[in-house]
């Protein structure tokens, strides 16, 4: 296995699996990907000679020995989907899971305690190379396998590694679901503009461009904290200060986000069962 020749079995090509695959293909991180998904997800990649799409595990080419098996199905589907790949995993692949809630112990029970396993949580901006993933390995993962998983995850954006698996549930709640929180903010900003008199199309364009532009400004201002960037926009007793007085009041955005991430963390841990 070299950067020039990397074969992947991707089980699940929904929003997250598809985002990762798009990143791999765009970044030329894989030479061959066998994708298992009964739905229309793989159709997006039809015509790419690096992708072979099949509908079930029974259709995976006989003897296929990928470098990595990526499990990207929904946690609720894991019990029915994952066991079909025991033989493929046993051929020497590292198993990379991006399924929310499912622990390393779960996969060691499923595939055997000697299986090299990486549990990771990326997010959907991986489709455009602007995502972030956090990963944790078990003790069976070699340096080469860790580097492979790191390279595949880097095709979708930044990668961080942790040693405490418990943190992955919090990562799932923070950055895994984070894009949805940002899109909700976008919706809410547009709705506020409409309520104040803006045409809906203009309100949404203002919200979409402002959110994406502010995010890029934060990326390009690594020496400024989010607090400082906020203060840079806020004139004393001005219009922004009036809005922040509402958003930062008791029970406002900060309190809501703390409660939201706590709820998502709890749900991630529930999915382990």
C-alpha positions as CSV (number, residue, x, y, z in Angstrom):
1,X,0.0,0.0,0.0
2,X,1.4,3.4,-1.1
3,X,0.0,6.8,-1.6
4,X,0.0,5.9,-5.3
5,X,-2.1,2.8,-4.8
6,X,-4.8,2.8,-2.2
7,X,-7.9,0.7,-2.3
8,X,-10.9,1.3,-0.2
9,X,-14.1,-0.5,0.6
10,X,-16.7,2.1,1.6
11,X,-19.8,0.8,3.2
12,X,-22.5,3.5,3.1
13,X,-22.6,6.4,0.6
14,X,-25.1,8.7,2.2
15,X,-24.3,12.4,3.0
16,X,-21.2,11.7,5.1
17,X,-19.9,8.7,3.2
18,X,-20.5,10.5,-0.1
19,X,-18.8,13.6,1.2
20,X,-15.7,11.6,2.1
21,X,-15.7,9.8,-1.2
22,X,-15.9,13.1,-3.1
23,X,-12.9,14.4,-1.1
24,X,-10.9,11.3,-1.8
25,X,-11.6,11.4,-5.6
26,X,-10.9,15.2,-5.8
27,X,-7.7,14.9,-3.8
28,X,-6.6,11.7,-5.7
29,X,-6.3,9.9,-2.4
30,X,-7.6,6.6,-3.6
31,X,-6.9,4.5,-6.8
32,X,-10.0,2.3,-6.3
33,X,-13.1,2.5,-4.2
34,X,-15.7,-0.3,-4.0
35,X,-18.8,1.4,-2.7
36,X,-21.7,-0.6,-1.1
37,X,-25.0,1.2,-0.9
38,X,-28.4,0.1,-2.0
39,X,-29.6,3.6,-2.4
40,X,-28.9,6.3,-5.1
41,X,-25.9,7.8,-3.3
42,X,-23.2,6.2,-5.5
43,X,-25.0,7.4,-8.7
44,X,-23.3,10.8,-8.2
45,X,-20.0,9.1,-8.9
46,X,-21.1,7.1,-12.0
47,X,-18.6,7.2,-14.8
48,X,-15.5,7.6,-12.5
49,X,-13.3,4.6,-13.3
50,X,-12.0,4.6,-9.8
51,X,-15.4,3.8,-8.3
52,X,-17.2,0.4,-8.4
53,X,-20.7,0.7,-6.9
54,X,-22.6,-2.4,-5.7
55,X,-25.9,-2.8,-3.9
56,X,-24.9,-5.3,-1.2
57,X,-21.9,-6.9,0.5
58,X,-22.6,-10.1,-1.5
59,X,-21.6,-8.2,-4.6
60,X,-18.1,-7.1,-3.4
61,X,-15.6,-8.6,-5.9
62,X,-14.3,-12.0,-4.7
63,X,-10.9,-11.8,-3.1
64,X,-11.0,-8.0,-2.9
65,X,-8.4,-7.0,-0.2
66,X,-8.7,-3.3,0.4
67,X,-6.2,-1.3,2.5
68,X,-9.0,0.1,4.5
69,X,-12.7,-0.7,5.2
70,X,-14.7,2.5,5.9
71,X,-18.0,1.9,7.7
72,X,-20.3,4.9,7.1
73,X,-23.7,3.5,7.6
74,X,-26.2,5.0,10.1
75,X,-25.8,3.6,13.6
76,X,-29.3,2.1,13.5
77,X,-28.3,0.0,10.4
78,X,-25.0,-1.2,11.8
79,X,-26.3,-4.5,13.2
80,X,-27.6,-5.6,9.8
81,X,-24.8,-4.1,7.6
82,X,-21.4,-4.5,9.4
83,X,-21.2,-8.3,9.9
84,X,-21.1,-8.9,6.2
85,X,-17.6,-7.6,6.0
86,X,-15.9,-9.8,8.5
87,X,-14.0,-11.7,5.8
88,X,-12.9,-8.6,4.0
89,X,-11.6,-7.0,7.3
90,X,-9.8,-10.2,8.1
91,X,-7.7,-9.9,5.0
92,X,-5.6,-7.3,6.7
93,X,-7.5,-4.0,6.3
94,X,-7.6,-1.4,8.9
95,X,-11.3,-0.6,9.8
96,X,-12.2,3.1,9.9
97,X,-15.6,3.8,11.4
98,X,-17.3,7.1,11.1
99,X,-20.6,5.9,12.6
100,X,-21.9,8.0,15.4
101,X,-21.9,6.3,18.8
102,X,-20.4,3.0,17.8
103,X,-17.4,2.3,20.0
104,X,-14.1,0.6,19.2
105,X,-15.2,-2.1,21.7
106,X,-18.3,-2.7,19.5
107,X,-16.2,-3.3,16.4
108,X,-13.6,-5.4,18.3
109,X,-16.5,-7.6,19.4
110,X,-17.8,-7.8,15.8
111,X,-14.5,-8.3,13.9
112,X,-12.3,-9.7,16.6
113,X,-9.9,-8.1,19.2
114,X,-6.9,-8.3,16.9
115,X,-8.6,-6.0,14.3
116,X,-6.9,-2.6,13.8
117,X,-9.7,-0.1,14.3
118,X,-9.9,3.7,14.0
119,X,-13.0,5.5,15.2
120,X,-13.4,8.9,13.6
121,X,-15.9,11.7,13.3
122,X,-15.7,13.9,10.2
123,X,-18.3,16.4,9.0
124,X,-20.0,17.1,5.6
125,X,-17.7,20.0,4.5
126,X,-15.3,17.2,3.7
127,X,-17.0,17.1,0.3
128,X,-15.3,20.4,-0.6
129,X,-12.1,19.8,1.4
130,X,-13.1,22.1,4.2
131,X,-14.2,19.6,6.9
132,X,-12.6,18.5,10.1
133,X,-12.2,15.1,11.6
134,X,-11.2,13.8,15.0
135,X,-9.9,10.2,15.2
136,X,-8.8,7.7,17.9
137,X,-7.0,4.4,17.2
138,X,-7.1,1.1,19.1
139,X,-3.8,-0.6,20.1
140,X,-3.7,-2.8,17.0
141,X,-3.3,0.1,14.5
142,X,0.2,0.3,13.0
143,X,1.9,3.6,12.2
144,X,1.4,2.9,8.5
145,X,-2.3,2.3,9.0
146,X,-2.7,5.4,11.1
147,X,-0.9,7.4,8.4
148,X,-3.3,5.9,5.8
149,X,-6.4,6.9,7.8
150,X,-4.9,10.3,8.4
151,X,-4.4,10.8,4.7
152,X,-7.9,9.7,3.8
153,X,-9.4,12.0,6.4
154,X,-7.1,14.8,5.3
155,X,-8.6,14.6,1.8
156,X,-11.7,16.1,3.4
157,X,-9.9,18.8,5.6
158,X,-8.1,19.1,8.9
159,X,-7.5,16.1,11.1
160,X,-6.9,15.8,14.9
161,X,-6.1,12.7,16.8
162,X,-7.0,12.0,20.5
163,X,-6.3,9.2,22.9
164,X,-9.5,9.4,24.9
165,X,-12.3,7.7,23.0
166,X,-14.9,9.4,25.2
167,X,-14.1,12.7,23.5
168,X,-15.4,11.4,20.1
169,X,-19.0,11.6,21.4
170,X,-18.4,15.3,22.2
171,X,-16.8,15.8,18.8
172,X,-19.8,14.2,17.2
173,X,-22.0,16.7,19.0
174,X,-19.8,19.7,18.3
175,X,-18.3,19.5,14.8
176,X,-20.1,16.3,13.5
177,X,-23.5,18.0,13.7
178,X,-22.0,21.5,13.6
179,X,-22.8,22.3,10.0
180,X,-26.5,21.8,10.8
181,X,-26.3,24.3,13.6
182,X,-24.7,26.8,11.2
183,X,-27.4,26.2,8.5
184,X,-30.0,26.7,11.2
185,X,-28.4,30.0,12.1
186,X,-28.5,30.9,8.4
187,X,-32.2,30.1,8.3
188,X,-32.9,32.1,11.4
189,X,-31.0,35.1,10.1
190,X,-33.0,35.0,6.9
191,X,-36.3,34.6,8.7
192,X,-35.4,37.6,10.9
193,X,-34.7,39.7,7.8
194,X,-38.0,38.7,6.2
195,X,-39.9,39.5,9.4
196,X,-38.3,43.0,9.4
197,X,-39.3,43.6,5.8
198,X,-36.7,42.1,3.4
199,X,-37.8,40.0,0.3
200,X,-37.1,36.3,1.1
201,X,-34.6,35.8,-1.7
202,X,-32.5,38.8,-0.6
203,X,-32.7,37.9,3.0
204,X,-31.4,34.4,2.3
205,X,-28.6,35.7,0.1
206,X,-27.5,38.1,2.8
207,X,-27.6,35.3,5.4
208,X,-25.8,32.8,3.3
209,X,-23.1,35.2,2.2
210,X,-22.6,36.6,5.6
211,X,-22.2,33.3,7.3
212,X,-19.8,31.9,4.7
213,X,-17.8,35.1,4.6
214,X,-17.6,35.4,8.4
215,X,-16.4,31.7,8.5
216,X,-13.7,32.5,6.0
217,X,-12.6,35.6,7.9
218,X,-12.2,33.5,11.0
219,X,-10.1,30.9,9.1
220,X,-7.9,33.7,7.7
221,X,-7.5,35.4,11.1
222,X,-5.9,32.6,13.2
223,X,-4.5,35.1,15.7
224,X,-7.8,36.5,16.6
225,X,-10.2,34.7,18.9
226,X,-13.9,34.3,18.0
227,X,-14.5,36.8,20.9
228,X,-12.2,39.4,19.3
229,X,-13.7,38.9,15.9
230,X,-17.2,39.5,17.4
231,X,-15.9,42.6,19.2
232,X,-14.5,43.9,15.9
233,X,-18.0,44.1,14.5
234,X,-19.6,45.6,17.5
235,X,-19.7,49.4,18.1
236,X,-20.7,50.5,21.6
237,X,-24.4,51.3,21.7
238,X,-24.7,50.5,18.0
239,X,-27.0,48.2,16.0
240,X,-25.0,45.1,16.5
241,X,-24.8,45.7,20.2
242,X,-28.6,45.9,20.3
243,X,-28.9,42.5,18.6
244,X,-26.2,40.9,20.8
245,X,-28.0,42.2,23.9
246,X,-30.8,39.7,22.8
247,X,-28.6,36.9,21.6
248,X,-26.3,36.9,24.7
249,X,-29.0,37.4,27.3
250,X,-29.6,34.6,29.9
251,X,-31.1,31.7,28.0
252,X,-29.7,33.0,24.7
253,X,-27.5,31.5,22.1
254,X,-24.6,30.4,24.4
255,X,-26.9,28.7,26.8
256,X,-28.9,27.1,24.0
257,X,-25.7,25.8,22.3
258,X,-24.4,24.3,25.6
259,X,-27.7,22.5,26.0
260,X,-27.8,21.4,22.4
261,X,-24.3,19.9,22.4
262,X,-24.9,18.2,25.7
263,X,-28.1,16.6,24.2
264,X,-26.2,15.5,21.2
265,X,-23.4,14.0,23.3
266,X,-25.9,12.1,25.3
267,X,-27.5,10.7,22.2
268,X,-24.2,9.7,20.7
269,X,-23.5,7.6,23.9
270,X,-27.0,6.1,23.7
271,X,-26.3,4.9,20.2
272,X,-23.5,2.7,21.5
273,X,-26.1,0.3,22.9
